[in-house]
Amino acid sequence: MTITIIGLGLIGGSLALSLRQQGLARHFVGVEASLAHARRALELGLVDEIETDLSTAVRQADFIVVAVPMDAMLAVLPAVLDAVAPPQVVIDVGSTKQALLAAVARHPRRGRFVAAHPMAGTEHSGPEAAVPGLFDGKTVVLCDAEQSDPDAVQLVEKLFGALAMRLLCLDAAAHDLHTAYVSHISHITSFALALTVLEKEKEEQRIFDLASGGFASTVRLAKSSPAMWVPILRQNRLNVLDVLDEHLHQLQHLRKLLAREDYGSLTQQIEQANHIRKILP
Amino acid sequence: MTITIIGLGLIGGSLALSLRQQGLARHFVGVEASLAHARRALELGLVDEIETDLSTAVRQADFIVVAVPMDAMLAVLPAVLDAVAPPQVVIDVGSTKQALLAAVARHPRRGRFVAAHPMAGTEHSGPEAAVPGLFDGKTVVLCDAEQSDPDAVQLVEKLFGALAMRLLCLDAAAHDLHTAYVSHISHITSFALALTVLEKEKEEQRIFDLASGGFASTVRLAKSSPAMWVPILRQNRLNVLDVLDEHLHQLQHLRKLLAREDYGSLTQQIEQANHIRKILP
């Protein structure tokens, strides 16, 4: 099987490495807008060749992965579908789904496309960030899979299953809502934490000195790139604003309890927060 | 050397294991308010014996570590100092310093006490949470060390040095300010994130399904116990309120930019947050 990966960053690159490691394809073709990233991806062995023409890259593949930021995705995915024919299968790996699925809803090749969101990543980006095993044991969400051809869904289930991923089917609206609650909000809190500390702590050496594992893990996502995250926040804006308002409310409540010195209620709130331990042990 | 550890939780227990591993003491005596924790600490080999009488436990030791929550610390540390005489040395390992140092400022044995804050920990608590190597490569802050006897400071430097810790000297006011900025605020953001997700996401299975490494790391500190954290927030209340106000301001600013669809400024803010990468690579 030949696989074409469009966008050789953290996710596209890691998927190439993982699929190759599992022996699921022999030949990997890469498409990458950045010449520097394309060269590095070749050096790192993420792909076997770089193809600069999108439709040429698509036509030679059995399976096509579109792994570009969500703003580019809205233009690239329809162009990819223009070039495919059965039995070729196309997936995206994007973090938001409603806008994307609307953009291809009436495409004549819609059935060849399976909307997929592997819930895995790190704060790093680019081909250097690609690692095999990134997806091992993680969840992959397939969205509106009933609008994809059954053979396309089967191939996608086989490939992600071989990477030891857990499959979850959601409709696009539910996907965007739940990922806002669980994934997107934690990036915003982390960006805001970094901005807070950089604003208050003018002695950068003190941040380095005093950063323990706790601070480092909470602020880790603040290293994530705006090129990836601004399009996600844009496409999932209403859900993110909704959960962000709840988060502001919770923070203001904790502030009020501390200001009032209501330590009994503060203890109750922290005990309530500790329930997360039951869900994520 | 005999070391007495008062409070056999995460920090006290890990310190016992680490000091023993480095061969820095032969005999460890434990004092622990919870009978269950005392038994478990013996089973786990954190200490060689449990002593129920505080002054007996203190008098037989060369070096005494007080590792109880910050509210208990205000009562226990003066009682420990009542029982010591040169050349015995006492340290605390607490996360706030101004209230504690004020509580022992006029104690006749003040010189035998060195205020220490090892910047290390996990979200877990109790003797089961103790691990050797917790302090390896981390920073330990010594506060107002000029008010301690030079031989006491020397012993503390030797012991923490043997654990491969980096030493940093700060006055108590600076310590409480900087730890509010870097450590205490990240616990509040994490508690608030957990409360937000638990409030919005009524389907707990969805949290489990969709929690990727990013969410898990951001919410990790929300598993921390109120018994430890409420006293810290109480004793560092004004600094914490100050940094919490800045954090609310930063979050509200991000919210405003997203509500207004000002993606240029949102990109700039995320780029600004990315500067944390230079300090914590």
Interface residues (C-beta under 8 A of the other chain):
Chain A: M119 A120 G121 T122 E123 K138 T139 V141 R166 L168 H178 T179 Y181 V182 S183 I185 S186 H187 I188 T189 S190 F191 A192 L193 A194 L195 T196 V197 L198 E199 K200 E201 E203 E204 R206 I207 F208 D209 L210 A211 S212 G213 G214 F215 A216 S217 T218 V219 R220 L221 A222 K223 S224 S225 P226 W229 V230 L233 R234 R237 V240 L241 D242 V243 L244 D245 E246 H247 L248 Q250 L251 Q252 L254 R255 L258 A259 E261 Y263 L266 T267 Q269 I270 E271 Q272 A273 N274 H275 I276 R277 I279 L280
Chain B: M119 A120 G121 T122 E123 K138 T139 V141 R166 L168 H178 T179 Y181 V182 S183 I185 S186 H187 I188 T189 S190 F191 A192 L193 A194 L195 T196 V197 L198 E199 K200 E201 E203 E204 R206 I207 F208 D209 L210 A211 S212 G213 G214 F215 A216 S217 T218 V219 R220 L221 A222 K223 S224 S225 P226 W229 V230 L233 R234 R237 V240 L241 D242 V243 L244 D245 E246 H247 L248 Q250 L251 Q252 L254 R255 L258 A259 E261 Y263 L266 T267 Q269 I270 E271 Q272 A273 N274 H275 I276 R277 I279 L280
